[in-house]
Amino acid sequence: MTPTPPDPNNERYTRQTRTRAIGPEGQAKLAKSHALIVGVGALGCVSADLLTRAGVGQLTIIDRDLVERTNLHRQPLFIDQDALDRTPKAIAAKARLNQANPDVTIHAHIADFTPANAEDLIEHTWDLPNVIIDGTDNFETRYLINDCAVKLGIPYIYGGAIASAGSVAAFLPGDGPCLRCLHPDPPAPGSQPTCETAGVVNAVSSLVASAQAAEAMKILLGQADKVLRSMLHFDLWEATRTRLDLTNAQDPSCVCCAQKRFEFLDSTTSEPQALCGRNAVQIAPGTTTAIDLARVASTMGNPSGAQIKAYMVRAPVDHGGQTLELTCFADGRAIVEGTCDPALARAVYARYIGS
């Protein structure tokens, strides 16, 4: 059953339709459009809220995690009760978005976006989305989104925020570079800071997500000539801003957009595996890369009882009030003990190891 799009003549949009950028015709286009957001964290919450209030006809949100109190300072779709109840983010977000604009159809998935289900989540449930927005916090999923975007020909809006810095870029398949043109390979696991280790200023994530929503709206309105053709990077605390021109950044030998090899989408090595009878899940990165175990130990806070050796580090970690044991090996592989839930294990891995 096709959802009924929002009425573009609804008075809630009057201040928006008066702008030259949108107008009544643009509002009608938004009402017939579909945006997909992978990850409803700091970035996904803000972009989802803005697009819903703007009257985008359909919004699909995908998230694997539960709300916890550490989310609340920067993820405005959630409230304290969501954290107390450990509500799935996708469900809590859908409830708030429906309250913000009941005319928009919200599709919510409590799911881990993986090579095994990515195309199904994008293609086979509702109309193909017109844009994919990155609300994730790990590089493995970003490269997977990039593969899907190139393969399916869907524009991809990248965003990232850490500490007081943020980045935004728009990738249009067939018209400029893809993410792998700029960064052929993701950084090694454990080599990059995460929100857990470096923190994040809430204004930064809100600014990044607002820019993502604006780029998405340009695409949904058919205004490709207005789309950002650079990688925008800024630091709010230092009051600095740089732009990397992407006009000629497409790599003619790019593994993804030139050779059409979708290594992250076709990967079978990074799937979490429940270890039978052990109440544990094993996580393996897409590639085997040596990591700094001392740094991993520091992200865990060097808790008492930690075991640090040349080939592994093991320590109890907290995730949403639940105590688990994380063992990380020098090749990037990890075992999360205390759960059989692959999605929870992936969330722990991303939080403490970073990819």
matplotlib code that plots the C-alpha trace (Angstrom):
import matplotlib.pyplot as plt

x = [0.0, 1.5, 1.5, -0.5, 2.0, 1.7, -0.5, 1.9, -0.7, -0.8, -0.3, 2.6, 4.8, 3.9, 7.2, 9.0, 7.0, 7.6, 11.3, 12.6, 14.6, 11.5, 8.2, 4.9, 6.2, 9.2, 7.0, 5.0, 8.2, 9.2, 5.8, 6.5, 10.1, 11.7, 14.8, 16.7, 18.7, 21.2, 21.8, 19.6, 22.2, 23.3, 23.4, 20.4, 18.1, 18.6, 18.4, 15.3, 13.6, 14.4, 13.2, 10.1, 9.2, 10.0, 7.3, 9.4, 6.7, 8.5, 11.4, 13.0, 15.2, 17.5, 19.3, 20.6, 21.0, 19.1, 18.8, 21.1, 21.6, 24.9, 23.0, 20.7, 22.9, 23.1, 20.3, 17.2, 14.6, 15.1, 14.1, 15.2, 12.4, 13.7, 17.0, 15.4, 13.4, 16.3, 14.0, 15.3, 16.3, 14.4, 11.2, 11.7, 12.6, 9.5, 7.3, 8.7, 8.7, 5.1, 4.3, 6.3, 4.4, 1.8, 1.4, 4.9, 5.2, 8.0, 9.4, 11.5, 13.9, 15.5, 18.3, 22.1, 22.9, 25.2, 26.2, 23.7, 20.7, 21.7, 20.2, 17.0, 16.6, 17.1, 15.3, 12.7, 10.4, 9.1, 9.8, 13.5, 14.8, 15.9, 18.8, 20.7, 21.9, 24.8, 24.0, 26.5, 29.5, 31.8, 33.7, 32.8, 29.1, 30.0, 31.9, 29.0, 26.6, 28.9, 28.9, 25.1, 24.8, 27.1, 25.5, 21.9, 22.6, 21.3, 22.9, 24.8, 25.2, 28.2, 28.6, 30.9, 31.3, 33.8, 34.9, 34.3, 34.9, 32.6, 32.6, 30.0, 30.0, 27.5, 28.3, 26.2, 26.7, 27.8, 28.5, 31.7, 33.6, 32.4, 33.8, 36.4, 37.8, 38.8, 39.7, 40.3, 40.4, 39.0, 41.3, 42.6, 40.4, 41.3, 43.3, 40.6, 39.0, 35.3, 32.7, 33.5, 37.2, 37.1, 33.6, 31.5, 30.0, 26.3, 26.3, 28.8, 26.6, 23.6, 25.4, 26.6, 23.2, 21.6, 23.9, 23.2, 19.4, 19.9, 21.9, 19.3, 16.5, 18.4, 18.6, 14.9, 14.0, 16.0, 18.4, 21.7, 23.3, 23.0, 24.5, 27.8, 30.6, 33.3, 34.1, 33.3, 35.3, 35.0, 35.9, 33.3, 35.6, 38.5, 36.2, 37.9, 36.5, 38.1, 36.6, 38.2, 37.0, 35.7, 35.0, 38.0, 38.4, 36.9, 39.5, 39.3, 40.6, 38.4, 37.6, 34.0, 32.6, 35.0, 35.6, 32.2, 33.7, 31.6, 34.0, 32.1, 28.7, 30.0, 32.0, 31.2, 34.1, 32.8, 29.5, 29.3, 29.1, 27.4, 29.7, 27.6, 27.1, 29.4, 26.9, 29.4, 29.7, 32.8, 33.4, 35.9, 36.8, 36.7, 40.5, 43.1, 45.1, 47.4, 46.0, 47.4, 46.1, 47.4, 45.2, 42.2, 42.9, 42.8, 39.5, 38.1, 39.4, 42.0, 39.6, 40.7, 40.9, 42.0, 44.4, 46.8, 49.2, 51.1, 48.4, 45.2, 43.5, 40.5, 38.4, 34.9, 33.1, 29.8, 27.2, 23.9, 24.1, 25.0, 28.4, 30.0, 33.6, 35.4, 38.5, 40.3, 43.1, 46.0, 44.5, 41.3, 39.2, 37.1, 34.9, 32.1, 31.0, 27.8, 25.5, 24.3, 23.0, 25.2, 23.8, 24.7, 28.2, 28.8, 27.7, 30.2, 33.0, 32.2, 32.1, 35.4, 37.5, 36.0, 35.3]
y = [0.0, 3.3, 5.9, 9.1, 11.9, 15.1, 17.8, 20.4, 23.1, 22.4, 25.6, 24.1, 24.6, 28.2, 29.7, 27.1, 27.5, 31.3, 30.8, 31.0, 27.8, 25.7, 27.3, 25.5, 23.3, 22.3, 21.4, 19.1, 17.4, 16.9, 15.3, 12.7, 12.0, 9.3, 9.7, 6.9, 7.5, 4.9, 5.4, 7.5, 8.9, 12.5, 13.1, 10.9, 12.5, 16.0, 15.2, 13.0, 15.7, 18.4, 16.3, 15.2, 18.8, 19.8, 17.5, 14.7, 12.1, 9.0, 8.6, 5.3, 5.1, 2.2, 1.8, -1.2, 0.4, 1.2, 4.6, 5.3, 8.3, 9.2, 9.8, 12.5, 15.6, 15.4, 13.2, 15.4, 12.8, 10.9, 11.7, 10.4, 7.8, 6.3, 5.7, 4.3, 1.9, 1.1, 1.7, 0.9, 4.1, 3.4, 3.0, 6.1, 8.2, 7.1, 8.0, 11.6, 12.1, 11.0, 13.6, 16.3, 15.6, 12.9, 13.4, 11.9, 8.1, 6.9, 3.4, 2.3, -0.7, -2.1, -3.6, -3.6, -2.4, -5.1, -6.7, -9.4, -7.1, -3.7, -4.1, -5.6, -2.7, -0.2, -1.9, -4.4, -3.0, 0.3, 2.7, 3.1, 6.1, 9.2, 9.8, 8.0, 10.0, 8.8, 8.9, 6.3, 6.3, 3.8, 3.6, 0.0, 1.0, 4.2, 2.2, -0.2, 2.7, 4.0, 0.6, 0.6, 4.1, 3.5, 0.2, 1.4, 4.9, 6.7, 10.0, 9.6, 12.4, 11.8, 13.3, 12.9, 14.7, 14.2, 16.5, 20.0, 19.2, 18.0, 17.1, 17.0, 15.9, 14.9, 12.1, 11.8, 8.5, 9.1, 12.8, 13.2, 11.1, 8.5, 8.1, 5.6, 8.0, 10.2, 7.5, 4.2, 2.2, 2.8, 3.6, 0.7, -0.3, 1.5, 4.2, 6.9, 8.7, 7.9, 9.7, 7.4, 8.4, 12.1, 13.1, 15.4, 18.9, 18.7, 21.9, 20.2, 17.2, 19.4, 21.6, 18.7, 17.1, 20.4, 20.6, 17.0, 17.7, 20.8, 18.8, 16.0, 18.6, 20.0, 16.5, 15.7, 19.0, 18.2, 21.0, 19.1, 22.4, 23.6, 20.5, 20.9, 20.0, 19.9, 18.2, 20.8, 20.5, 22.9, 23.2, 25.2, 25.6, 26.9, 28.8, 27.4, 26.1, 24.5, 23.2, 20.5, 20.9, 17.6, 18.8, 16.8, 14.3, 11.3, 8.5, 6.8, 3.6, 3.7, 0.2, 1.1, 3.7, 2.9, -0.8, -1.5, -3.8, -3.6, -5.1, -4.0, -5.0, -8.4, -9.0, -12.1, -11.8, -9.0, -10.6, -11.1, -14.8, -16.0, -18.5, -21.5, -22.2, -19.3, -16.4, -14.5, -12.9, -12.7, -9.6, -9.6, -6.5, -6.7, -6.7, -8.0, -5.0, -4.7, -2.3, -0.6, -2.7, -0.1, 2.5, 0.1, -0.5, 3.3, 3.6, 1.1, 3.4, 0.9, -0.6, -2.8, -6.4, -5.6, -8.1, -6.5, -8.7, -8.4, -10.2, -9.1, -6.9, -8.0, -5.9, -5.5, -2.7, -0.9, -0.5, 1.0, -0.1, -3.7, -5.1, -7.1, -8.4, -7.3, -9.1, -7.5, -9.2, -7.6, -8.4, -6.4, -9.4, -9.1, -11.2, -9.7, -11.9, -11.6, -11.4, -13.5, -10.4, -9.6, -6.1, -5.3, -6.8, -4.6, -1.6, -2.4, -2.9, 0.4, 2.2, 1.0, 0.1, 2.5, 0.7]
z = [0.0, -1.1, 1.7, 1.2, 0.9, 3.1, 1.7, 0.3, 0.9, 4.6, 6.6, 8.5, 5.4, 4.7, 5.9, 3.9, 0.6, 0.7, 0.2, -3.4, -2.8, -2.3, -3.1, -3.6, -6.4, -4.4, -1.4, -3.7, -4.7, -1.1, -0.4, -3.0, -2.0, 0.2, 2.4, 4.1, 7.3, 8.5, 12.2, 14.5, 16.7, 17.0, 13.3, 12.4, 15.1, 13.8, 10.1, 10.6, 12.6, 10.0, 7.1, 8.8, 9.7, 6.1, 4.8, 3.1, 2.2, 3.4, 5.8, 6.6, 9.7, 10.6, 13.9, 15.9, 19.3, 22.4, 24.0, 26.9, 29.1, 27.4, 24.2, 25.6, 25.5, 21.7, 20.4, 20.6, 19.6, 22.9, 26.5, 29.9, 30.0, 26.7, 28.4, 31.5, 29.5, 27.1, 24.2, 20.7, 19.0, 15.9, 17.9, 20.1, 17.1, 15.1, 18.1, 18.3, 14.5, 14.3, 16.9, 15.0, 11.7, 11.6, 7.8, 7.1, 6.8, 9.0, 8.4, 11.4, 11.4, 14.6, 12.6, 12.1, 8.6, 7.3, 4.0, 4.6, 4.7, 3.3, -0.2, 1.2, 3.6, 0.8, -2.1, -1.2, 1.5, 0.1, -2.8, -3.5, -1.5, -3.4, -1.0, 1.8, 4.8, 6.9, 10.6, 11.6, 13.9, 12.3, 9.0, 8.1, 7.8, 5.9, 3.3, 3.0, 2.5, -0.2, -2.0, -1.9, -3.1, -6.1, -7.0, -6.8, -8.1, -5.0, -3.8, -0.4, 2.1, 4.3, 7.8, 10.7, 14.1, 16.9, 19.7, 18.3, 14.6, 11.8, 8.2, 5.4, 1.8, -0.9, -3.3, -6.5, -8.3, -11.9, -11.2, -9.3, -6.8, -4.3, -0.8, -1.9, -4.4, -1.5, 1.0, -0.8, 2.5, 5.9, 8.8, 10.8, 13.7, 16.9, 15.0, 15.1, 18.0, 18.8, 20.8, 23.7, 23.7, 22.5, 23.3, 21.1, 21.5, 20.8, 18.6, 16.2, 15.5, 15.1, 12.6, 10.6, 10.5, 9.5, 6.6, 5.7, 5.7, 3.5, 1.0, 1.0, 0.4, -2.6, -4.1, -3.4, -5.0, -8.1, -7.6, -8.3, -9.3, -5.8, -4.1, -2.2, -4.5, -1.8, 1.5, 4.2, 7.4, 10.4, 14.0, 16.0, 19.0, 17.0, 14.6, 11.5, 8.3, 5.2, 1.9, -0.2, -3.8, -5.1, -8.7, -10.1, -7.3, -9.0, -9.3, -12.7, -11.1, -8.0, -6.8, -6.2, -8.7, -11.6, -11.3, -9.7, -7.1, -4.0, -1.5, 1.6, 0.3, -0.9, 2.4, 4.4, 6.9, 9.1, 10.1, 13.9, 14.9, 18.1, 19.8, 20.6, 24.3, 25.4, 25.6, 23.4, 20.0, 17.8, 15.6, 12.8, 10.8, 7.0, 6.8, 9.1, 10.4, 13.4, 16.0, 19.0, 21.9, 24.5, 22.9, 23.0, 26.7, 27.3, 25.6, 28.1, 30.9, 32.0, 34.5, 37.4, 36.3, 32.8, 31.1, 28.7, 26.7, 23.5, 21.6, 23.3, 25.8, 27.9, 30.3, 31.6, 29.8, 30.4, 27.6, 28.5, 32.1, 31.1, 32.1, 29.3, 28.8, 25.7, 24.4, 21.6, 19.6, 17.8, 14.4, 15.2, 16.0, 19.2, 21.4, 23.4, 26.3, 28.1, 25.1, 22.1, 20.3, 17.3, 17.0, 20.6, 20.1, 17.1, 19.0, 21.8, 19.2, 17.5, 20.8, 22.2, 19.2, 16.7, 13.4]

ax = plt.figure().add_subplot(projection="3d")
ax.plot(x, y, z, "-o")
ax.set_aspect("equal")
plt.show()
